Amino acid sequence: MNPKLGAVLLLAGAALTAQSDSALLFSDCSDSSVVKRIVQSSDTVVVRHSLEGGPQTCYAVSVAGENGKTVEGFLIGQAHPAVVAFEQREQDYISQVFTGPTDAKKQNQPKPVARSKPYKLWNPFSSRSGTK
């Protein structure tokens, strides 16, 4: 058996038996990559950005580790509360920015002003004076 695969299976099994509210922190966006640590739902996680296109969305995160060290890695799927909060903020932002104006905004728009007739300028070289 591949040692990496054995370590992944061992850590995945430990994560499942330890708590159901934990997630695996991977070294890249593949679930077959090296597991850096098990992230509990109580751990402080900062989501930097997300990457879609695979079977599940991958999230680049920073996790506050022991002794004040920060561990950076990737969470796959929405298994952590920080990831769920990140997705909610993204949806709120998208709904605010990309929706059309509401009825209240349409009512507050100024009405167009009627333009006056343009003035006719006097032309001293006009042939209206009676001479042709």
N, C-alpha and C positions, 0 to 999 in steps of 0.2 A: 504494500500500500504506500502511496505517495505520502511523505512526512507532512507536507503542507495540507493535504486533504485530511489527514488524520488529525492535525491540530485544529483545522476548521470544524470538523465533526465533533471533536472533543469540546471545543468552546461553544459550539452551537447547542450541544446537549446540555452543557452546564448552564447556558443561558435559559434554556427551556425549563430545566428543573429548578433553577434558582428562583426565578420570578417570571410571571407571564408579562409583566410590564417593563421588560428590558429589551434592548436592541443591540445588535452587533455593530461595532465601528470598524469599517473595512479600510484597507489602505488605498483602494481605488473603487470605481463604480461597478465592479463586478462582484457578485456574491460568491465567486470562487477565489477571490483574492485573499490576502492575509488578513486575519482578524487582529486588530490592534488591542481592543478591549471590549468588555461588555458595558454598555451604557444603561444605567438605571433611569427610570422616569424621574427620580429625584435629583439626578445630576444636572449641573448647570451646562446647558448646551446653547451655543450661538450658531444659528444657521446663516451662512454667508451667501449661498446661492443654490439654485436647483438646476438639474439637468434632466430634461425629458427626452424620450426617444427610445428607451429600452422597454423591457417588460414592466418595470416599475420606475418611478422617478427617483433619482439619486440626489442626495443633498450633501453639499460640502459643509462641514460643521467644525466647530472648535469646542472641545469638551474640557471643562476645568478638572484637572486631575489632582492626584495627591501631591502634597508639598507645594501647591500653587503652580505647578507646571500645567501648561495647556497642551492637549493632544489634539492634533488635527487629523481628520479622516472623513469618511463618507458613510452616511446612513442610507439604507435602501428602503424605500417605502415610508409610510407615515406611521411608524411605530412609536415615536417619541412625542410627548406633548409640545415640545418646542417646534417640531416640524409641523404639527397641526396648527399651531399659532402662526407660524410663518406663512402657511398656505392661506389661512384666513385673512391675514394682513394683505397678501397679494390679491385675493379676490375682492376685498374691500377697495383697494387702490384701483383695480381694473374697473369696478363698477362705478367709482366716482369719476374716473378720467374719461372712460369711453362710452358713457351713456349720453343720450341727447338731453337737451334742456328740459327741465320740468315745466309744468304749466305756470307756476309762479314766476319763473324766469321769463317766459314768453309774455306774460301780462305786463311786466315792468319795462319792456322795450319801448323807446320813444316812437311816437307816430311820425311818419314822414312829413316834412314841412312843404307846403305848396310854394312853388317858385313863382316869382313875379315875371311879368313879360319883359323880355329884353328891351333895352332902350335902343332907339334908332339914332345913330349919330348923324350930325349935320355934315354934309359933304359940300364944300364950297365949289367943287368942280362938277357938280351935278348939272344935268341938262334940264332940270325942272324949272329953271328961272324964266323960261319962255323963249330963250334963244336956242336955235338949233343950228 
